[in-house]
Amino acid sequence: MKKISCAVLGIILTLSVSGAALGWDTEGVIYGTDIEYSGLVVSKSGVAVKLTNTSNTDVKVSLKLTFYGRNGSSLGYSIFGLREIQAGSYADISKNYLNGKWKECRDAARMEFVKMTYEPIYY
């Protein structure tokens, strides 16, 4: 009985640690835009991400990425300055400045992208 209890406890601990390792998705869609993000990584050198424009129109976009702790308080943020991304194309961003402690942001309970600018470009 004792071995079974230890095994079950070990499995629960493993699942809780692996689930807590990353509280947010490394890929998804940015709400209110036709921009998808992928490969989101937070490191000592900053934030890296690939932004893909899935629309049929070129866009101007600027974004703010905020990381939140378990209690909902902001741990840090990164601002992605205004850039143009052609329709069906992408922008690879690396070493984007992170305002906050990188380890806390990396281990944050959740994160949120907010559009600051999102404008279709018509020629």
N, C-alpha and C positions, 0 to 999 in steps of 0.2 A: 504494500500500500504506500509506503514511504517513497519507493522508487517512482511510482506512478505520479504521486503528488509533485515530486521534484521535476519530473519530465514535463508535466503540464505547466508548472510554473516557469520552466525554462522556455517552453514554446510561447507562452503569453509574454514573457519578458522580451524575447526575440522579436515578436510581432510589434510590440509597443515601441521598441527602440528603432526598428526599421521604419515604422510609420512616422515616428517623430523626426527622423533624419531629414526629411524634406516635407514641409507643410504646404508647399505650393507646386503647381505644375510648371514644367520646363517648356511646355508648348501649349498653344491655344489661340483663341481669337480675341483681339482687343475690342471690348464692348463699344458699340457705336461706330465702328469702322469696318472696312474691308481689309484690314491688316491682320495677318497671322504672325505670331511670334514662335520661335523654336530655338532650341539650344541655349536657353537662358541659364547663365552661370554667374555666380557671385564669387569673386576671389579677392585676394589681397590687391591685385592690380586693377580692380574695378568690376564693372558689369559687362558681360558679353551676351549678345543676342542677335539672331537673324530675324529681320522684319521683312515679310513678304506681302506685296500688294496683290491681292487676289481679284481686284476689280478690273473692269475694262477701260479704266481711265487713269491717267497719271494723277498722283496726289502729292500735296504738300502736307507733311505731318510733323508734329512735335508731341512728345509724350512725357509723362511723369510716371515713374515706377516707385511705389511706396511699399515698404515692408512693415508688417505689423506683428507685435508680440501676442501672446495668448490672451492678455487682458485688453487687447484692442489699441494699445498705445503704439505710436509710430516709432520704429527703430532706426529708420533711415530712408533715404530716397535717392534716386538717380534721375536726372533730366536729360532727355534725348532731344537735342536742339533741332530746329527746323531743317528738314531735308525733303528733297523731291525723290519719290520712288515711282519709276515708270510702271505702267500697267503690266501685270504678270511678271514683274521683276522683284528683286530683293535688295536689301542693304544689310551687309554684315557689319556689326558694330562690336568693337572690342575696347577694353580699357576705358570704358565710360566712367566718369567720376562718380563715386558713391559717397554721399554725405551720411555718415554713420559708421558704426563699427562693422566691418565686413563679416566677421564670424557670426554676429548676432543677426545680421540681415540674411546670411546664408541659411541660418537655422530658424528663420522666422516662421511663425505659425501660418501666416498667409501673406500674400502680396497682391497689389492691385495696380494695373495700368490705367491711367486716366489720360484721355486725349486733351491736349492743350490747343492744338491746331489740327484741323483735318479739312482740307479744301481740295476738291477736284480741280484739275488744271485742264482747261479747254483751250485749244489752239485755234 
